[in-house]
Amino acid sequence: MTKTILVVDDEPDVRQSVKMILEVNGYKVITAVDGDDCLKKIIGEKPDLILLDIMMPGTPVGEVVKQIKETKIAFMSVVRISDARKRGLCTQDNIVDFFQKPFNVSDLIDRVEMILNE
């Protein structure tokens, strides 16, 4: 069965490149432009994983994450995040990983596969 991934990023280039990479590797991909759009999309679609940019305009990501309880979430960040900040963000069990942008394509696929197979 094809796994569905929701890619949430306010940068169109990032959103589209991650979508293309994941689709080429057999995933169904939905995109959202910010946290509010993400919350709307998960009402109609039940993704297996959400790749969520950690810094976007609009509703703070911390508030968005509080509303997502059952779907695995991996943060994406262009800014290097300290271990202490990561621990602070990982207050929910469904937050499973952090991806540093820009990322290596094969590393992205390997880690997504690992997350989805846990």
N, C-alpha and C positions, 0 to 999 in steps of 0.2 A: 504494500500500500504506500502511495506517495505521501511523504511528510510535507506539511505546510509550514512555511516560515514567513513571519511578518517582519519586514525591514522598515524601521522607523528612523528617519534621518531628515533634517531640514535641508541638507545639501543635495540637490538633484543629481549631481554627478556620482556621489557616494551611493545614493539610493539605487540608481540605475546600474552601476557597475556591480554592486553586491547582488542585485537581482539577477543580472545576467550570469554571473559566476555560479550562483546557486541553481539557476534553471538548467544550465549546461550540465550540472551534476545531478540532475534528476529530481530536484525539489520543485514544489509548487510555491510560488512567491507572491505575496501581497505586499504592497508598500503603503506607507503612511508618511505624511509630511511633518507631523508633530505629535505630541502626547495626546492631545484631544482627538485628533484623527485616528490614532491608534486605538483609543477606547471605543470609538464608533465602529471601527473595523472588526474588533473582536466580538462585538455583539452578533454580527451576522456570520462570522467565520471563526472557527476554533483552531487557531494555529498550534502547532506542536512546539514552536520556539518563537520567541520575539527577540530580534537583534535591535536594541534600543540605544540610540545616541544619547549620551549622558548629559549633553548640554544643548538645549534647544530653546527657542523662544516659546512663550505661552505658558501653560500650566507647568510648574516645576516637575521634573522627572520623578522626584521623590513622592510627589502626590499622585502621579500617574501610576507608579508601581504599587502603591498601597491598594489600588483598585483592581489589580491583577493578582489573583490568588492561586489559580490552578495551572497557569501556563509557565513553562520555563522561560527565564529572561537572561540574556547575556548583554551586558552593556558594551557599547562601542565608544571609544573616546580618543580624540586627537591629542588631548592633554594627558601627560603622564600623571597617574594617580598613585598616591602613596598607599602603602599597605594599611595604614591607619584609616585613611579615607575609604578604602575598599571595604574594610571591616564595618565601618559606619554605614555604608550603603547596602551591605549584605545582611540586613536585618530580617529578611524573609527567606524562607527555605527555597523558594522558586528562583532566586537569583543565583545563577550557576557559573557565570564566567565573565571575564572582561577581555575585550579585544582592543588592542592598541592600534589606532589608525595612523598611518597607512599600514595595512597588514599584508602578509605574504599569502597569496592565493591558496597554496596547498595547505598552509597552516590553518587558514580559515575553514577549508573543507574538512580537514582532519578533526578539528575541534568541534565543528558542528555535528559531524557524524558521531563523535564520542558522546556529546551531550544528548543527542537524540536516541542513542543506544543504551543510555544509563537506565 
